[in-house]
Amino acid sequence: MTPRSGSGAYCKKRQEWLREKLAEHSDESVYLFMHHPPFNIHLPALDRIGLVDKQVFSDIVRPHTNIRHLFFGHAHRPICGNWQGISFSTLRSTNYQVVLNFTEPNQLVFCDEAPEYAVVFLSDKSVVIHSHPYLNETSEIGTAKLV
């Protein structure tokens, strides 16, 4: 890892800790929370400063079919999908946002999209994530009675 690069390092101590915890909880649903995504997200400037040890992390989690969802930050963009059979999500930052740019590898451009937070509902059968941009609140435009 290059000092001050913004990249994430995944040291041996943390690798071993995750191996141990995944082994200890092999019969339970597991949700992983981390800062850097452990794979490229196709935003070249962010991928350039992503997790350095992607393959090591991938090798650690691959055998564990009980990992239900991966939550990460770093991207400052709403992104969701599936990686190695694990659903994942991230959202805008509570600070500044990164412009959606699939071509520029050398410069991060920030924008003033609304910050957001998420409320997550976890159950044995589902992961439901509600994201909420909390500035520029909208006002109600009407109601509908459900029957």
N, C-alpha and C positions, 0 to 999 in steps of 0.2 A: 504494500500500500504506500502510495506517495503522500507524505505529510501535506495537510491542507488541501487535498484533492477533492474531498467530499465523498470519496469511495468508502464502502463499508468493508471492514476486515472481519473475518470469522476465525478467531484464534483456536488453537488446539484445545484449550481449556473449555471454551464454549461448545466446541464440537463434541467433546466427551460428555459434557453436561447434557446436551440434547440427546445424545445416544442413550444415556442412562435414563432420562425422563421418559423417552419414548418406549424404552423397554419396560419400565415400571408401570406404564399406563397402556400397555398393549391391548388390554381388554376393555378400554374405555374410549369414548369419543374424545378427540384431541383437536384443539383450535390453536393455531400458531399465530403469534403477533410479532412482527419485526419491523425494522425501519426500511432497510433496502430490500427491494424485490430480489428473489434468488434466481432470476432469469431476465433476459432482455425484454423490455416492454415496447420496443420499436420506436422509441423516442431517442434518437442517437446521442443527444447531449446528455440525457439522463442515464442511458445505458453506459456511456463512457465513465460515469462516476457511480456505477452501481456496485453491487456486492462483488468483491474480488474473487472470493472462493465459491463461485456458483456451483461448480461440479461437485465439490466436497459436500455442500449442503444438499444437493440433489441426491447424491449417493446415500446420505444419512437418512433422508425421509422416504426414499423410493420403496423400501420394503414394508412400510407402515401404511396399511390400507385403512386404518382407523383415523387418519387425519381428515377432518371434515371440512375445514376451511382455513385459508391463509389470509390474514389481514396484514397489510403493509402500508408504509407511508412513502416518503421520498419523492414521489412523482408529482405531487401537487396537482393531480388531474383525476377525474373520476374514471377508473378503469376496472373492468371485471372480466373474468374468464375462467379458464381451466388450464392447469399445468400439472402434468404427470398424474392426471386423474383427480387432482385436488382443486376445488373451486377456490377462487381468490377474488379479493376486492381491495380497492383503495379509493380515496376520495380527495376532493380539493382540500387544501390546507386551511387552517384557521388564520393564516397569515396572508401570504401572497400566492398567486397561482402561476403556473408555467403554461406558456402558449403551446397549443397543439401544433407540433412541428415535426414531421416525419423525415426531414432531410438535413437539418443543420446539426452537425456533430460537435461544433466548436464553440457554440454560444447558447446559453440559456436565456430565453426572453421571458420576462415576467409580465403579467397583465392584471387588470383589476376585476376579474370575475369575482363574484361573491364568495366569501369564505363559507365553509360548511362543517357541520358535524354529522355524525350518524348515530342512530339508535339501532341496536342489534338485538333481535329476538332469537334465542337458541332453544331448540328442543331436540328430542331424540330423532325427530323426523324432518327437521327443517332448519335452515339458516335464513332469516329474513332481515334485510338491511334497509333501513329508511334513511336516506341522506336528506339533510335540511340546510339550505343556504340561509343564514340567519341575518344577513343585512339585506336591505332592499325588500323588506317584508311586503308581501302582497296583502291586499285587503280582500275581504269576502265579496264575491260578486253575486251571490245568491245562495239559496238552499234548495234541497230537494227532499221531500218526504219519501222514505222508502217503505214499501208495503209488502 
